[in-house]
Amino acid sequence: MSGRSDSYLSFGLPEGTAATGCVVVVIAAAAFLAYNYAHSDSTNGLDYASGDKPEEMKNSACFNNYGPCPPSGFKWRIPASGVIQTQFKRENIQDGAKFRGSFRLDAAKLVEDEVRDCAAVVDWSLLADGKPLAHGTVKAGSDEQRVTGTPPRETRFVQFTARRTDTLNCRSTVQWIYAGLD
């Protein structure tokens, strides 16, 4: 090859420099994607309006030094035979957006200084401006239950209701993981 070195074929850069540049670009792109994932509002489309105020769940992948981590869902404590109702105002997003996320129920009780699972059960429903939209039942220790449905056009409010149907004496938390509208 007319006496040229391999480094000349790498656009005149010293050996290893092009590879190092590629690695830096890949690391920067991965950091950018991780930052955007950790700082995106997973509850897009729903803002708390009234009723039982949920606790915001935080994204476990959020290692944030630049402000608060956005919520990744909502959770409510619900006592035996208890009922919670929360109304969300629909954010300004396009019509046709579908619900996303899933419901999960965690329940446990303390027996002789040992935490044990509890077989709590919650019936849940979603109303769009007072009209039934979706419902289901979730049991502690079972798989998450996916939320489906599309609010009608121009829906202003979404109401979430959860009712414990058991009478067991245990602490229970119903969670709407990645709650929102897409």
C-alpha beads as a LAMMPS data file, in Angstrom:
LAMMPS data file: protein, C-alpha beads

182 atoms
181 bonds

1 atom types
1 bond types

-500.0 500.0 xlo xhi
-500.0 500.0 ylo yhi
-500.0 500.0 zlo zhi

Masses

1 110.0

Atoms # bond

1 1 1 0.000 0.000 0.000
2 1 1 2.478 2.664 -1.062
3 1 1 4.206 2.679 2.330
4 1 1 1.408 4.328 4.317
5 1 1 0.820 3.243 7.898
6 1 1 -2.498 2.018 9.243
7 1 1 -2.848 5.230 11.264
8 1 1 -2.950 7.163 7.967
9 1 1 -5.962 5.098 6.903
10 1 1 -7.666 6.262 10.119
11 1 1 -7.775 9.802 8.712
12 1 1 -4.357 10.700 10.064
13 1 1 -5.306 10.171 13.730
14 1 1 -2.868 8.441 16.037
15 1 1 -3.600 4.786 16.563
16 1 1 -6.512 4.148 18.966
17 1 1 -7.901 7.700 18.820
18 1 1 -10.843 6.871 16.540
19 1 1 -11.843 3.936 18.717
20 1 1 -11.591 6.073 21.846
21 1 1 -13.796 8.713 20.233
22 1 1 -16.408 6.091 19.371
23 1 1 -16.430 4.813 22.938
24 1 1 -16.893 8.360 24.271
25 1 1 -19.814 8.950 21.878
26 1 1 -21.492 5.667 22.903
27 1 1 -21.066 6.453 26.622
28 1 1 -22.432 9.983 26.136
29 1 1 -25.459 8.667 24.209
30 1 1 -26.173 6.033 26.889
31 1 1 -25.900 8.646 29.646
32 1 1 -28.275 10.953 27.754
33 1 1 -30.860 8.164 27.306
34 1 1 -30.583 7.100 30.965
35 1 1 -30.993 10.704 32.119
36 1 1 -34.089 11.204 29.946
37 1 1 -35.594 7.893 31.119
38 1 1 -35.010 8.748 34.765
39 1 1 -36.373 12.286 34.388
40 1 1 -39.396 11.677 32.175
41 1 1 -42.780 12.041 33.842
42 1 1 -44.202 8.530 33.780
43 1 1 -47.568 9.798 35.015
44 1 1 -48.047 11.897 31.885
45 1 1 -51.684 12.761 31.244
46 1 1 -52.995 12.642 34.826
47 1 1 -52.728 15.337 37.525
48 1 1 -54.144 14.875 41.024
49 1 1 -57.324 16.980 41.402
50 1 1 -59.179 15.855 44.550
51 1 1 -60.062 13.003 46.891
52 1 1 -57.644 10.618 48.559
53 1 1 -54.236 11.974 47.675
54 1 1 -51.874 9.263 46.454
55 1 1 -48.225 9.044 47.309
56 1 1 -46.027 9.394 44.259
57 1 1 -43.838 6.427 43.495
58 1 1 -40.335 7.346 42.339
59 1 1 -38.415 5.712 39.544
60 1 1 -35.800 3.403 41.060
61 1 1 -33.427 4.181 38.179
62 1 1 -33.381 7.893 39.017
63 1 1 -29.975 8.921 40.292
64 1 1 -30.689 12.604 40.230
65 1 1 -28.421 15.452 41.246
66 1 1 -30.252 17.974 39.072
67 1 1 -33.678 18.296 40.696
68 1 1 -36.513 16.069 41.845
69 1 1 -37.174 12.732 40.188
70 1 1 -40.534 12.588 38.433
71 1 1 -43.130 10.104 39.674
72 1 1 -43.366 6.640 38.127
73 1 1 -46.814 5.913 39.502
74 1 1 -49.137 6.348 42.449
75 1 1 -49.865 4.361 45.601
76 1 1 -52.516 4.465 48.298
77 1 1 -52.735 2.719 51.674
78 1 1 -56.095 1.034 52.000
79 1 1 -57.429 -0.470 55.268
80 1 1 -59.508 -3.640 55.581
81 1 1 -62.986 -3.001 54.115
82 1 1 -61.746 0.483 53.163
83 1 1 -62.487 2.578 50.082
84 1 1 -60.360 5.213 48.390
85 1 1 -61.407 7.614 45.647
86 1 1 -59.083 9.900 43.749
87 1 1 -59.989 12.251 40.950
88 1 1 -57.370 13.161 38.367
89 1 1 -57.592 16.027 35.921
90 1 1 -56.637 14.984 32.452
91 1 1 -53.664 16.977 31.218
92 1 1 -53.716 18.625 27.831
93 1 1 -52.883 15.614 25.696
94 1 1 -54.344 14.388 22.442
95 1 1 -57.679 12.617 22.275
96 1 1 -57.349 8.899 21.702
97 1 1 -54.626 8.491 24.330
98 1 1 -54.923 5.126 26.086
99 1 1 -54.415 4.308 29.740
100 1 1 -51.152 2.637 30.579
101 1 1 -49.605 0.955 33.550
102 1 1 -50.776 -1.778 35.851
103 1 1 -52.282 -2.268 39.290
104 1 1 -50.567 -4.229 42.020
105 1 1 -51.545 -4.910 45.617
106 1 1 -48.978 -5.383 48.358
107 1 1 -50.219 -6.633 51.728
108 1 1 -48.484 -7.922 54.832
109 1 1 -49.073 -8.380 58.529
110 1 1 -46.788 -8.683 61.519
111 1 1 -47.156 -11.966 63.411
112 1 1 -44.851 -12.564 66.372
113 1 1 -42.177 -10.181 65.036
114 1 1 -42.323 -11.771 61.590
115 1 1 -43.753 -10.127 58.470
116 1 1 -46.108 -12.457 56.612
117 1 1 -48.028 -12.125 53.373
118 1 1 -51.705 -11.298 53.622
119 1 1 -54.359 -12.389 51.100
120 1 1 -55.945 -8.929 50.668
121 1 1 -58.220 -8.274 47.663
122 1 1 -59.129 -4.960 45.995
123 1 1 -61.795 -4.228 43.389
124 1 1 -60.866 -1.158 41.330
125 1 1 -62.577 0.988 38.721
126 1 1 -61.872 3.949 36.472
127 1 1 -64.551 6.455 35.474
128 1 1 -64.151 9.045 32.728
129 1 1 -66.287 12.095 33.538
130 1 1 -68.524 9.825 35.621
131 1 1 -68.908 7.095 32.984
132 1 1 -67.536 3.568 33.611
133 1 1 -64.402 2.885 31.640
134 1 1 -62.456 -0.012 33.186
135 1 1 -62.580 -2.231 36.258
136 1 1 -60.981 -5.285 37.739
137 1 1 -59.844 -7.130 40.842
138 1 1 -56.286 -7.417 42.081
139 1 1 -55.068 -9.796 44.793
140 1 1 -52.008 -9.414 46.975
141 1 1 -49.201 -11.663 45.838
142 1 1 -50.648 -12.193 42.359
143 1 1 -49.440 -10.791 39.060
144 1 1 -49.912 -7.134 38.212
145 1 1 -53.129 -6.333 36.382
146 1 1 -52.676 -4.270 33.234
147 1 1 -54.844 -1.151 32.866
148 1 1 -56.619 -0.835 29.532
149 1 1 -59.119 1.535 28.029
150 1 1 -59.322 4.829 26.190
151 1 1 -61.105 7.786 27.758
152 1 1 -63.776 9.286 25.467
153 1 1 -62.852 12.393 23.498
154 1 1 -62.580 15.556 25.563
155 1 1 -62.679 13.718 28.909
156 1 1 -61.790 16.215 31.632
157 1 1 -61.642 14.045 34.771
158 1 1 -60.700 10.442 35.523
159 1 1 -61.759 8.945 38.842
160 1 1 -59.968 5.980 40.379
161 1 1 -61.826 4.002 43.048
162 1 1 -60.448 1.060 45.009
163 1 1 -62.437 -0.993 47.533
164 1 1 -60.969 -3.709 49.737
165 1 1 -63.311 -6.656 49.683
166 1 1 -61.581 -8.623 52.440
167 1 1 -61.757 -8.028 56.189
168 1 1 -58.260 -9.222 57.024
169 1 1 -56.281 -7.177 59.510
170 1 1 -53.204 -6.313 57.474
171 1 1 -51.512 -3.303 55.907
172 1 1 -52.257 -3.025 52.211
173 1 1 -51.062 -0.693 49.498
174 1 1 -52.644 -0.543 46.056
175 1 1 -50.261 0.762 43.385
176 1 1 -50.854 2.127 39.887
177 1 1 -47.435 1.543 38.377
178 1 1 -46.531 3.769 35.384
179 1 1 -49.960 5.398 35.642
180 1 1 -50.768 7.704 32.780
181 1 1 -52.123 8.221 29.306
182 1 1 -50.192 7.674 26.068

Bonds

1 1 1 2
2 1 2 3
3 1 3 4
4 1 4 5
5 1 5 6
6 1 6 7
7 1 7 8
8 1 8 9
9 1 9 10
10 1 10 11
11 1 11 12
12 1 12 13
13 1 13 14
14 1 14 15
15 1 15 16
16 1 16 17
17 1 17 18
18 1 18 19
19 1 19 20
20 1 20 21
21 1 21 22
22 1 22 23
23 1 23 24
24 1 24 25
25 1 25 26
26 1 26 27
27 1 27 28
28 1 28 29
29 1 29 30
30 1 30 31
31 1 31 32
32 1 32 33
33 1 33 34
34 1 34 35
35 1 35 36
36 1 36 37
37 1 37 38
38 1 38 39
39 1 39 40
40 1 40 41
41 1 41 42
42 1 42 43
43 1 43 44
44 1 44 45
45 1 45 46
46 1 46 47
47 1 47 48
48 1 48 49
49 1 49 50
50 1 50 51
51 1 51 52
52 1 52 53
53 1 53 54
54 1 54 55
55 1 55 56
56 1 56 57
57 1 57 58
58 1 58 59
59 1 59 60
60 1 60 61
61 1 61 62
62 1 62 63
63 1 63 64
64 1 64 65
65 1 65 66
66 1 66 67
67 1 67 68
68 1 68 69
69 1 69 70
70 1 70 71
71 1 71 72
72 1 72 73
73 1 73 74
74 1 74 75
75 1 75 76
76 1 76 77
77 1 77 78
78 1 78 79
79 1 79 80
80 1 80 81
81 1 81 82
82 1 82 83
83 1 83 84
84 1 84 85
85 1 85 86
86 1 86 87
87 1 87 88
88 1 88 89
89 1 89 90
90 1 90 91
91 1 91 92
92 1 92 93
93 1 93 94
94 1 94 95
95 1 95 96
96 1 96 97
97 1 97 98
98 1 98 99
99 1 99 100
100 1 100 101
101 1 101 102
102 1 102 103
103 1 103 104
104 1 104 105
105 1 105 106
106 1 106 107
107 1 107 108
108 1 108 109
109 1 109 110
110 1 110 111
111 1 111 112
112 1 112 113
113 1 113 114
114 1 114 115
115 1 115 116
116 1 116 117
117 1 117 118
118 1 118 119
119 1 119 120
120 1 120 121
121 1 121 122
122 1 122 123
123 1 123 124
124 1 124 125
125 1 125 126
126 1 126 127
127 1 127 128
128 1 128 129
129 1 129 130
130 1 130 131
131 1 131 132
132 1 132 133
133 1 133 134
134 1 134 135
135 1 135 136
136 1 136 137
137 1 137 138
138 1 138 139
139 1 139 140
140 1 140 141
141 1 141 142
142 1 142 143
143 1 143 144
144 1 144 145
145 1 145 146
146 1 146 147
147 1 147 148
148 1 148 149
149 1 149 150
150 1 150 151
151 1 151 152
152 1 152 153
153 1 153 154
154 1 154 155
155 1 155 156
156 1 156 157
157 1 157 158
158 1 158 159
159 1 159 160
160 1 160 161
161 1 161 162
162 1 162 163
163 1 163 164
164 1 164 165
165 1 165 166
166 1 166 167
167 1 167 168
168 1 168 169
169 1 169 170
170 1 170 171
171 1 171 172
172 1 172 173
173 1 173 174
174 1 174 175
175 1 175 176
176 1 176 177
177 1 177 178
178 1 178 179
179 1 179 180
180 1 180 181
181 1 181 182
